[in-house]
Amino acid sequence: MNIEINGKPISVSKDFEDATLLDFIRDFAGLKGTKFGCGMGLCGACTVHIDDVAARSCQVLVEEVGDQSVTTIEGLAMADPAGSFHPVQQAWIEESVPQCGYCQPGQIMTAAAFLNRNPNPSNKEIKQAMNGNLCRCGTYERIRKAVARAAREGKINARN
């Protein structure tokens, strides 16, 4: 069995077939950007994209991924041919969002998937979309500003 992570097929060893996607990403694939937060899908720290849809990787088993493509925070910018930051990552920098930074990969992955579906959101829609991601430092206002900035600058292409 193989899983495609960030565009690369990775063979799943027998030891990880019944593991969570989070454990596989961190412990087998060695990608440490995706964080373990609560382990119950409540905080959003472990958010990745599965076929461009935000998913809590602590709640998905490796065997459930199948032929779907997984993108982690490390692979988010890889889709850019210029190799620069993803527009959401760039907005995060410009708005000085991170404080401790622990939740930021999950926040960014949630925002990127949301803007792929809704590239011109209202402030209310941004707040609703980001509501399920917790930030211990309370940078919610900066997070919302960064999502709005990425949308406003028109760098996100909507996908259906």
N, C-alpha and C positions, 0 to 999 in steps of 0.2 A: 504494500500500500504506500502511495506517495501523497504528499500534501504540497500544494504550490504556495509558497510564502514569498512575498515580494518578488514574484515572477520566476522563482527558482523552485524546481521540484526537490522535495526533501523526502527521502525514504524513511518511513516510520518503523522503528524497531518494535519487536513484540512487546517490549517493556512499556511502550507508550501508547499502544493501541486503545486502551481503555482510560487513558489519562485525559485531563482537561486540556483544551487547546492552550490555555495560559501556561500550564506546566510544560507542555511540549515546546512552545515558543521559547520560554526562558531556559529550561533545563536541557532540552535536546538540541534545539536550533541555536541556542546561545545568544538569542536576541533579548537583551535586558531592558530595552526601552519600555516595553509593556509591563506595567506594574501590578503587583498583587496588592489589593486594598483590603476588602472585606471578605472575599471568597464567596459572597452570596449574590453577586450581581447588583448590589445596591449603590455602590459608590462611583462606578464608572472608570476607575483607575486602569482597569484591564481592557478597555475598549480597543478593538481592532475592526477592520473592515472584512467582511466575508461577502465576496462578490459586490463590493462597493456599498454594503449596508453595514452600519455600525452594529457591533455585537459585543456582548460582555463575554470575553474569552474564558472566564472562570466558570461559566455556565454551559459551555459547549464542549462536548467530548470530541476527541480527535476523530473517532470513527464517524461522527455526524458531519464532518466537513466534506467528505467525499471528493467530488471533482471541482468543488468551489475554490475560488482563489482567495487567499488571505493576504491582507496588507497590514503591516505593523507600522508604528511610527517611524521606524528606520526606513521603510520602503515608501513612505508617503511622497517624498520629493522625487523618487526615482522615475516617476511618470513624466517629469519635466525634461524634455530633451536637452535643455541648457544645463541641467544638473543643479539648478538653484533650488532654494526653498520652495515648498508648496506655498501658495498664496496665504493660506491660513497661518502657516508657520511664520511667514514674513510679517503678517499683521500682528502676530503675537509679539514679535520683536519690537515692532514700531510702537505698539501700545504698552510696552514694558509690563506684560502680564505676569510672568512668573515671579513668585516670591520664593517659597521653598522648592517648588517645581515638581513635587511628587505626583500630583494629579494631572499635570499638564499634558503628558502624552494622551491620556484618555480624553481630556477636554478637547484637544486638537483633533483627534480622530472623530469624535462626536460632531464637532463643528464642520469638519470637511465633508463628512457624509451628509449632514443636514444641508449644507450649501450646494452639494451636488443635486439634491432633490429640489431645493428652493433657493435659487441664486439671488433672489431679490426679496428677502424676508422683511417683515415689519419688526419693530423692537419687541413687540409682544410674542411674535413667533420665535424670535431668537431666545427670549427668556424661557419659553416653553420647551424648546428643543434642548437647551442646555440644563434644564432643571434637574435632570437625573444624575448629574455629575457633581460630586461633592469636592469642595476645596477647603481644607483646614485653615488656610490663611485668609480666606474671605475675599479673594480677588474677583468676585463675580462681576462687578461693574466693569473692570478692565477686560474680562473675558468677553462680555457682551459687546463692548466697544470694538474689540479685535474682530469678532465675528461680523459686526456691521461694517467695519472697514474693509475686510476681505470681500464682502458682498458689494459694497459701494464702488470699489475699485474695478469691479467687473472682471475679475480674473478667474471666476469659477464658471465652468461649463456645466449646465444642467444635464443630468442623465435621467432617462426614464426607466 
